[in-house]
Amino acid sequence: MDPANQPPRLYPEDDETAAPPQSVGQWLTQTPPGCAVLAVVPTAALSAALTFLSTNVFQSYGIMVFLASPFIGGLVANAMYTARRAPGEPQPGLVATWVTVVLAALSTLALLVASALEGVICVLMAAPLALLMALIGAWLGSSLSHMIGERNSARVLTVLVLLYPVGQALEARYPVPVPAHRVVTRLRVQASPERVWQVLTRPVQYPAEVGWLFRAGVAYPTRTALQTTPDGRHQLICTYSQGAARLPVTSWQPGRELTFRVPDMPAPMQELSPYPRIHAPHLHGYFRVEQGTFRLLPQPDGSTVLEASTSYRHSIAPRAYWQLWSDYLLDDMHQRVLSAIQTQAQHE
């Protein structure tokens, strides 16, 4: 092939006649892995700093920290990786760029754990959303660079980073109202409502087997017992894996319904971390269970449909995403409780 007609080399090391890098500096600036490192490390540091600003300075877990921060991280990683090429060289490959962006996002999450800002479980829950937003940011960054040029797109990126604290301050100052959300789980019990009520209102020990999220630190009930106070009121004593709570009964309809308030409860999880204690503000007050209800629905064949429902609010956004996790965990807890009651009611 005529050398004049050969396609341009993307990287100098692609040329067999090019001298290999002789120093760390040359490796960082002249090889794809080195340039990826130069993009990943600053991006992770910037994204972790933005996360710290949102969660520890503004005490906010919302759109800015879960959507805007990884989005900006994707923009930065893409810009820093593609900026390494010399004038006239083609853009780095899409796969290489996206791998760099994903590594930057994962490095950010790892840095949050290593710096004791977050625990492993919360980071794993946030990872799918963070990776998606980082890739969207990288894609839009590439499109913007093609439309207005790299220099102008770099200015836009700088403005976005500088405006992040402003957006976070506005989000913290004007929070969106948090509506209550209800999770309902039902299980058929081959026993009469009277028999199910007897089991429900006496001490119940729940199975020790739990899913991996609960084993990793998410709180779950291990035992409940009904208690009558000296003034004749009922309260539910609930023992959790992280502590115990006294839950006042607000509706007492024997054989039909038992509803209780949850004025306070232990932290929703014990963060999995290499450190004995970490400071994660979202463990205190951002997830609030308001009340729980057991409802007994008699069936024509003499059995009972036992229903457990939990009403909760959480000040974490985007709400649709985090409700997927909350609903899954609460439904799993309901299943454990209802199954224990079902077993006792059907076999005793």
C-alpha positions in Angstrom: 0.0 0.0 0.0 1.2 3.5 -0.8 2.3 5.1 2.5 0.7 8.3 1.4 -2.7 6.5 1.3 -2.4 4.8 4.7 -4.9 5.9 7.4 -3.5 8.2 10.1 -2.3 6.6 13.3 -4.5 7.2 16.3 -1.7 6.7 18.8 2.1 7.1 18.3 2.7 3.6 19.6 0.6 2.1 16.8 3.6 2.9 14.5 6.1 0.1 14.7 8.9 2.6 14.0 7.8 4.9 16.9 10.1 4.8 20.0 8.4 3.3 23.1 7.8 5.7 26.0 10.9 6.1 28.1 9.3 7.6 31.2 6.2 7.7 33.3 5.3 11.1 31.9 5.6 9.8 28.4 3.5 6.7 29.3 0.8 9.0 30.7 0.6 11.3 27.8 1.5 9.0 24.8 -0.4 5.7 25.5 -4.1 5.0 25.7 -3.9 3.5 29.3 -1.9 6.4 30.5 -4.2 8.9 29.0 -7.1 7.0 30.6 -5.4 7.4 34.0 -5.0 11.1 33.4 -8.8 11.3 32.7 -10.0 8.9 35.5 -8.1 10.3 38.5 -9.1 14.0 38.2 -12.7 13.0 37.3 -13.0 10.8 40.4 -11.6 13.5 42.6 -13.9 16.1 41.2 -17.0 13.9 41.4 -16.2 12.9 45.0 -15.8 16.6 45.9 -19.2 17.4 44.4 -20.8 14.5 46.3 -19.2 15.7 49.5 -20.5 19.2 48.9 -24.0 17.9 48.4 -24.2 15.4 51.2 -22.0 16.8 53.9 -22.3 20.6 53.3 -25.8 21.0 52.1 -27.1 17.8 53.7 -29.0 17.0 50.5 -29.5 13.7 48.6 -31.3 14.7 45.5 -31.1 15.3 41.8 -27.9 17.2 42.0 -25.8 14.5 43.7 -27.4 11.5 41.9 -27.9 12.9 38.5 -25.9 16.1 37.9 -22.7 14.9 39.6 -22.2 11.7 37.6 -23.4 13.5 34.5 -20.7 16.2 34.9 -18.2 13.4 35.7 -19.0 11.8 32.4 -18.5 15.1 30.6 -15.2 15.7 32.3 -13.8 12.2 31.7 -14.8 12.3 28.0 -13.3 15.7 27.5 -10.0 14.9 29.3 -9.5 11.6 27.4 -10.3 12.9 24.0 -8.2 16.0 24.5 -5.0 14.0 24.4 -4.9 13.6 20.7 -2.7 15.8 18.6 -4.2 18.2 16.0 -5.3 16.3 13.0 -5.6 13.0 14.7 -9.0 11.3 14.7 -11.1 10.9 17.8 -10.3 7.9 20.1 -12.5 4.9 19.6 -16.0 5.0 21.2 -15.3 1.8 23.2 -12.1 3.1 24.6 -13.8 6.4 25.6 -16.8 4.7 27.2 -14.5 2.3 29.1 -12.6 5.3 30.5 -15.9 7.0 31.5 -17.1 3.9 33.3 -13.8 3.5 35.1 -14.0 7.1 36.2 -17.5 6.6 37.6 -16.5 3.4 39.4 -13.4 5.1 40.7 -15.6 7.8 42.1 -17.7 5.3 44.0 -14.6 3.5 45.3 -13.2 6.8 46.5 -16.4 7.6 48.4 -16.0 4.3 50.3 -12.3 4.7 50.8 -12.7 8.2 52.2 -15.5 7.0 54.6 -18.1 9.3 53.0 -20.4 6.3 52.1 -20.7 2.6 52.7 -20.5 -0.2 50.2 -24.3 -1.0 50.2 -25.4 2.6 49.3 -22.7 2.9 46.7 -23.8 -0.4 45.1 -27.4 0.8 45.1 -26.4 4.1 43.4 -24.0 2.5 40.9 -26.5 1.8 38.1 -27.9 5.3 38.1 -24.4 6.8 38.3 -23.1 4.8 35.4 -26.1 5.6 33.3 -25.7 9.4 33.9 -22.0 9.3 33.3 -22.4 7.6 29.9 -25.2 10.1 29.0 -22.8 12.9 30.0 -20.0 11.4 27.8 -22.3 11.0 24.8 -23.7 14.6 25.1 -20.2 15.9 25.6 -19.0 14.3 22.4 -22.0 15.6 20.5 -21.4 19.1 21.9 -17.8 19.0 20.9 -18.7 18.2 17.3 -21.3 21.0 17.2 -19.4 23.9 18.8 -15.8 22.8 18.9 -13.7 21.5 21.7 -12.6 24.9 23.0 -16.2 26.1 23.3 -17.4 22.8 24.8 -14.6 23.1 27.4 -16.0 26.5 28.4 -19.5 25.1 28.7 -18.1 22.3 30.9 -16.3 24.8 33.1 -19.5 26.8 33.6 -21.5 23.6 34.5 -18.9 22.7 37.2 -19.0 26.3 38.6 -22.8 26.3 38.6 -23.1 23.0 40.5 -22.9 24.7 44.0 -25.6 27.1 42.9 -27.9 24.4 41.7 -27.3 22.4 44.9 -28.0 25.5 47.1 -31.3 26.1 45.3 -32.3 22.4 45.6 -31.5 22.4 49.3 -33.3 25.7 49.9 -36.5 24.8 48.0 -37.1 21.0 48.7 -39.8 19.2 46.8 -42.7 18.0 49.0 -42.3 14.3 49.8 -45.5 12.4 49.4 -46.2 9.2 51.4 -45.7 5.9 49.6 -47.3 2.6 50.5 -46.1 -0.9 50.0 -48.6 -3.7 50.3 -47.9 -7.5 50.5 -50.6 -10.2 50.7 -50.4 -13.9 51.6 -53.1 -16.5 51.9 -53.2 -18.4 55.2 -55.2 -21.7 55.4 -56.7 -20.7 58.8 -59.6 -18.7 60.0 -59.2 -15.0 60.8 -59.6 -15.7 64.5 -56.8 -18.2 64.4 -54.5 -15.8 62.5 -55.3 -13.0 64.9 -54.3 -15.2 67.8 -50.9 -15.8 66.2 -50.5 -12.2 65.2 -51.0 -10.8 68.7 -48.5 -13.1 70.5 -44.7 -13.1 70.3 -43.5 -14.2 66.8 -39.9 -15.1 66.0 -39.0 -14.6 62.4 -36.7 -16.8 60.3 -32.9 -16.1 60.5 -32.5 -16.6 56.8 -32.3 -13.2 55.0 -31.3 -11.9 51.6 -27.8 -10.5 50.8 -28.8 -6.9 51.4 -30.0 -7.6 54.9 -26.9 -9.7 55.6 -24.8 -6.8 54.4 -26.4 -4.4 56.9 -30.0 -3.3 56.0 -32.1 -3.4 59.1 -34.9 -6.1 59.3 -37.3 -7.3 62.1 -36.3 -10.4 64.0 -39.1 -10.6 66.6 -42.3 -8.9 67.5 -44.5 -9.0 70.6 -47.6 -7.2 71.6 -47.7 -5.5 75.0 -50.5 -3.8 76.9 -49.5 -0.7 78.9 -50.9 0.0 82.4 -53.5 2.4 81.0 -54.9 -0.3 78.7 -53.2 0.8 75.5 -51.5 -1.6 73.1 -48.0 -1.3 71.7 -46.0 -3.5 69.4 -42.4 -4.2 70.6 -40.4 -4.8 67.5 -36.8 -6.1 67.7 -34.7 -5.2 64.6 -31.3 -6.5 63.6 -30.0 -3.0 64.5 -32.0 -2.4 67.8 -35.6 -2.3 69.1 -38.6 0.1 68.9 -41.9 0.5 70.7 -44.7 1.1 68.2 -48.0 2.5 69.5 -51.1 0.7 68.2 -53.5 3.2 66.7 -56.2 0.8 65.3 -57.2 -2.3 67.2 -60.0 -4.4 65.6 -59.7 -8.0 66.8 -59.8 -10.4 63.9 -59.7 -7.6 61.3 -57.0 -5.0 61.6 -54.0 -3.9 63.6 -52.3 -0.6 62.8 -49.3 1.0 64.5 -47.3 4.2 64.3 -43.6 4.3 63.9 -42.5 7.4 65.9 -38.9 6.3 65.9 -36.8 3.3 64.8 -33.2 2.3 64.5 -31.1 3.5 61.6 -32.3 1.8 58.4 -28.9 0.1 57.9 -25.5 -0.5 59.3 -23.2 0.7 56.6 -20.7 -2.0 55.3 -17.4 -0.2 55.3 -13.7 -0.9 56.0 -14.0 1.7 58.8 -15.6 1.1 62.2 -17.8 4.2 61.8 -18.6 6.4 58.9 -20.6 9.7 58.6 -23.4 9.2 56.2 -26.2 11.8 56.8 -28.8 9.8 54.9 -28.9 7.2 57.7 -30.7 9.8 59.9 -34.1 11.1 58.9 -34.0 10.7 55.2 -36.0 7.5 55.2 -39.0 7.7 57.6 -41.6 4.9 58.1 -44.9 6.4 59.3 -47.1 3.5 60.0 -47.7 -0.2 59.4 -50.9 -2.2 59.2 -51.9 -5.9 59.4 -55.3 -6.5 57.8 -57.1 -9.9 57.9 -59.4 -10.5 54.9 -61.7 -13.6 55.4 -62.2 -15.8 52.3 -65.3 -17.9 51.3 -63.4 -21.1 51.8 -62.6 -20.3 55.4 -59.0 -19.2 54.8 -57.6 -15.7 55.4 -55.7 -13.3 53.2 -53.2 -11.7 55.5 -52.1 -8.2 54.3 -49.1 -6.2 55.5 -48.7 -2.6 54.4 -46.1 0.0 55.3 -46.4 3.7 54.6 -43.1 5.6 54.3 -41.5 8.8 53.0 -37.9 9.5 52.0 -36.2 12.7 51.1 -33.9 11.1 48.5 -34.3 11.8 44.7 -34.9 10.8 42.0 -37.8 9.2 44.0 -38.9 6.8 41.3 -35.4 5.1 41.3 -35.0 4.9 45.1 -38.5 3.6 45.6 -37.6 0.6 43.5 -35.0 -0.3 46.2 -37.3 0.7 49.2 -40.3 -1.2 47.8 -38.2 -4.3 47.2 -36.7 -4.3 50.7 -40.0 -3.6 52.4 -41.8 -6.3 50.4 -39.1 -8.8 51.4 -39.6 -7.9 55.1 -43.3 -8.3 54.7 -42.8 -11.7 53.1 -40.7 -12.9 56.1 -43.2 -11.6 58.6 -46.3 -13.0 56.8 -44.6 -16.4 56.2 -43.8 -16.8 59.9 -47.4 -16.0 60.9 -48.7 -18.3 58.1 -46.5 -21.2 59.3 -47.6 -20.9 62.9 -51.3 -20.5 62.1 -51.4 -23.5 59.7 -49.3 -26.0 61.7 -50.2 -25.4 65.3 
